[in-house]
Amino acid sequence: MRQRILSARGVRKTYRTAAHDVEALRGIDVDIAAGELIVVMGPSGNGKTTMLNCLSGLDSIDAGTVLVDDVDIHALPDAERTAHRARRMGFVFQSFNLIPVFTALENVELPLFVIGMKGKAARERATLLLERVGLGERLDHRPAELSGGEQQRVAIARALVAEPAIVWADEPTGNLDTQTAAAVIDLLLEVHAAGWTVVLVTHDRAIGAHGDRILQVRDGLITLDGPPAVALGDEPGRFWTRTQRAASP
């Protein structure tokens, strides 16, 4: 039995504006085990990215608990939560989020500096990760000198360099053409096959089919948590909830 690495209970998040309140998460309960590939799917605007941000500690929550390595990350002071996130989590975003004035190598080194690694050791590890994602010849190139696929591979190397417990990937292929997107997904699948825990937000059903579990998010709730065969159902383009499947002929 795999070790549980994250446990969330009753997670709620409301965004408040002068005009009205938007209840983005309405009570998220989920467990994630070490080494799992969790694919998060569902319609746009229903809370997928908010859930990722709240479970990872990038965003605060209004109620509930999120335990990572049995540490309640939202009970930590801001500085400690940031440090815990830097040590135990890696992030891959749709927009790459690379620092434009840094080289590929410097972008990948940055998380190591945050956790206190310096000098030669940081440079060697960052170089190793960039070589691992096929960019050993592009170490000194800045983001503007790289293709979209290369920038995303830099982002993946940056996410892995501190050897986090969980890699969070939010629509990592959203800004890429089909062929480049397939290469990036292949790389993330290799990362998972090597033993990393990956939580991946996507709209792509073909990607979802590779997951250990699919979480379907609708209206701020997880409405399905199950294997791809159940989550994707038998009809192209349609999600099945447990209730719908039980009621179907």
Buried (B, 14 or more C-beta within 10 A) or exposed (E): EEEBBBBBBBBBBBEEEEEEEBBBBBBBEBEBBBBBBBBBBBEEEBBBBBBBBBBBBBBEBBEBBBBBBEBEBBEBEEEEBBBBBBBBBBBBBBEBEBEEEBBBBBBBBBBBEBBEBEEEEBBEBBBEBBEBBBBEEBBEBBBEEBEBBBBBBBBBBBBBBBEBBBBBBBBBBBBBEEEBBBBBBEBBBEBBEEEBBBBBBBBBBEBBEBBBBBBBBBBBBBBBBBEBEBBBBEEEEEBBBEEEBEEEE
